[in-house]
């Protein structure tokens, strides 16, 4: 299931860089480095590590570039582009800005 665009990891990093105003890099880790990071640093359970490793490997090998209309069919409308999503959710990646913008009660 996809949206309306197939982006590379580098393109996603550039969109986030532009939106957040700070450099975001895609490091292109090898599979072993990814597995170690997901398990040790992120604390993912093994099942999730393996699923995300499979998704990562599929995308890294260029096997995930095909677009579908499934999202449109499920939502009944076009999906938003990643740049729009990044703009809408930028506070998730810039939590300091979110805290400053929250009203006090």
C-alpha positions as CSV (number, residue, x, y, z in Angstrom):
1,X,0.0,0.0,0.0
2,X,1.5,3.3,-1.0
3,X,0.7,7.0,-1.4
4,X,1.1,9.0,-4.5
5,X,4.9,9.1,-4.6
6,X,7.8,6.8,-4.4
7,X,10.6,8.5,-2.5
8,X,14.2,7.4,-1.9
9,X,15.6,7.7,1.6
10,X,17.8,10.6,0.4
11,X,14.7,12.4,-0.9
12,X,12.9,11.9,2.5
13,X,16.0,13.3,4.3
14,X,16.1,16.3,2.0
15,X,12.4,17.0,2.6
16,X,12.9,16.8,6.3
17,X,16.0,19.0,6.1
18,X,14.0,21.6,4.2
19,X,11.1,21.5,6.6
20,X,13.0,21.3,9.9
21,X,15.7,23.8,9.0
22,X,18.5,21.5,10.2
23,X,20.4,18.8,8.3
24,X,18.9,15.3,8.2
25,X,21.1,12.6,6.7
26,X,20.4,9.1,5.5
27,X,23.4,7.0,6.7
28,X,22.6,3.9,4.6
29,X,23.5,1.4,7.3
30,X,24.2,-2.2,6.4
31,X,21.7,-4.8,7.6
32,X,23.8,-5.9,10.6
33,X,24.3,-2.4,11.7
34,X,20.6,-1.8,11.3
35,X,19.7,-4.9,13.3
36,X,22.1,-3.9,16.2
37,X,20.8,-0.4,16.3
38,X,17.1,-1.4,16.2
39,X,17.6,-3.9,19.0
40,X,20.2,-2.3,21.3
41,X,19.6,1.4,20.8
42,X,15.9,1.5,20.0
43,X,15.0,-1.5,22.1
44,X,12.7,-3.0,19.5
45,X,11.4,-6.5,20.2
46,X,13.0,-9.1,17.9
47,X,9.8,-9.6,15.9
48,X,9.6,-5.9,15.1
49,X,13.3,-5.8,14.3
50,X,12.9,-8.6,11.7
51,X,9.8,-7.0,10.1
52,X,11.4,-3.6,9.8
53,X,14.6,-5.2,8.5
54,X,12.6,-6.9,5.8
55,X,10.9,-3.6,4.9
56,X,14.2,-1.8,4.9
57,X,16.0,-4.4,2.8
58,X,13.1,-4.4,0.3
59,X,13.3,-0.6,-0.1
60,X,17.1,-0.5,-0.1
61,X,17.2,-3.0,-2.9
62,X,14.8,-0.8,-5.0
63,X,12.0,-3.3,-4.8
64,X,9.5,-0.9,-3.3
65,X,9.2,1.7,-6.0
66,X,5.8,0.6,-7.4
67,X,2.9,2.9,-6.6
68,X,-0.6,1.6,-5.9
69,X,-4.0,3.2,-5.6
70,X,-4.9,1.3,-2.4
71,X,-4.7,4.4,-0.1
72,X,-7.0,6.3,-2.4
73,X,-9.4,3.3,-2.4
74,X,-9.4,3.0,1.4
75,X,-9.6,6.8,2.2
76,X,-11.9,7.7,-0.7
77,X,-9.5,10.5,-1.5
78,X,-5.9,11.1,-2.6
79,X,-3.2,10.6,0.0
80,X,-1.1,13.6,1.0
81,X,2.4,14.0,-0.2
82,X,5.3,13.3,2.2
83,X,6.3,17.0,2.2
84,X,2.8,17.9,3.4
85,X,3.0,15.2,6.1
86,X,6.4,16.5,7.3
87,X,5.1,20.0,7.5
88,X,2.0,19.0,9.4
89,X,3.9,16.8,11.8
90,X,7.1,18.9,12.1
91,X,6.5,19.3,15.9
92,X,7.2,15.6,16.3
93,X,10.8,16.2,15.1
94,X,11.2,19.6,16.8
95,X,9.7,19.0,20.3
96,X,11.3,22.1,21.7
97,X,9.2,24.3,19.3
98,X,6.1,22.4,20.3
99,X,6.6,23.0,24.0
100,X,7.1,26.7,23.4
101,X,3.9,26.9,21.4
102,X,1.7,25.1,24.0
103,X,-0.6,27.3,26.0
104,X,-0.2,27.1,29.8
105,X,-3.2,26.1,31.9
